[in-house]
Amino acid sequence: PEPTSVTSLLSSLEVTISNNMTNRDESIRLCASCDHCRARKTRCDGNRPCSACKQRHIVKHNLINLDGVVDQAQFECFYSPAKRRGPVPGHK
């Protein structure tokens, strides 16, 4: 079996998500920065996982590089839905 790269897994995940989103009436908009970068008020590059979360994972686990790391959940880089702004619809 050929090893699966992180980018191929992420692209297949994005295709699955986009196919599911077309079936819904309204789409869920994600924040531009991940939860960790937003909490630390640092710049997030928006990749999945972002460079800050990759670096944090390397330091936390004393790694030299990310070879062999396939699972995105290991990075703990999550993008929450954007907060709704403005008045509540249907409320005066």
C-alpha positions in Angstrom: 0.0 0.0 0.0 1.2 3.5 -0.9 1.5 5.9 2.0 -1.1 8.6 2.1 0.1 12.2 2.4 -1.5 14.8 4.6 -2.4 17.0 1.6 -4.3 14.2 -0.1 -6.2 13.4 3.0 -7.1 17.1 3.5 -8.1 17.5 -0.1 -10.4 14.5 0.1 -11.9 15.8 3.3 -12.5 19.2 1.8 -14.2 17.6 -1.2 -16.5 15.6 1.2 -17.3 18.7 3.2 -18.0 20.8 0.0 -20.3 18.0 -1.3 -22.2 17.9 2.0 -22.4 21.7 2.0 -24.2 21.8 -1.4 -26.9 19.6 0.1 -27.7 22.2 2.8 -29.7 25.4 2.4 -27.2 27.5 4.3 -23.5 27.1 4.6 -21.4 27.2 7.8 -18.7 29.9 7.6 -15.5 29.1 9.4 -13.2 31.7 11.0 -10.1 32.8 9.2 -7.8 31.8 12.0 -7.7 28.6 14.1 -8.8 28.6 17.7 -5.3 28.4 19.1 -4.0 31.4 17.0 -7.2 33.4 17.9 -6.7 32.7 21.6 -3.0 33.8 21.5 -3.8 36.7 19.1 -1.2 35.6 16.6 -1.3 35.6 12.9 -2.7 32.3 11.4 -1.9 31.4 7.8 -5.2 29.6 7.4 -3.8 26.2 6.3 -5.0 23.0 7.8 -3.0 22.6 10.1 -1.6 26.1 10.3 2.2 26.6 10.6 1.9 27.7 14.2 0.1 24.5 15.2 2.7 22.4 13.2 5.5 24.2 15.0 3.8 23.7 18.4 3.3 20.0 17.6 7.0 19.6 16.7 8.1 21.3 19.9 5.6 19.5 22.1 6.7 16.0 20.9 10.4 16.7 20.4 10.3 16.0 16.7 12.8 17.0 14.0 10.2 17.1 11.2 6.6 15.9 10.5 7.5 12.9 8.4 5.1 10.0 9.2 2.5 12.3 10.8 -0.7 11.7 8.9 -3.6 12.4 11.2 -4.7 16.0 11.3 -6.3 15.5 14.7 -2.8 15.1 16.2 -2.1 18.8 15.5 -5.1 20.1 17.5 -5.7 22.8 14.9 -9.4 23.5 14.8 -11.4 26.2 13.1 -14.7 27.1 14.8 -17.7 28.5 13.0 -17.7 32.3 12.7 -19.7 34.1 15.3 -23.0 35.7 14.1 -22.9 39.5 14.2 -25.7 42.0 14.3 -29.2 41.7 15.6 -31.0 38.5 16.0 -33.3 37.8 13.0 -37.0 38.3 13.8 -36.2 40.2 17.0 -36.9 43.9 17.5 
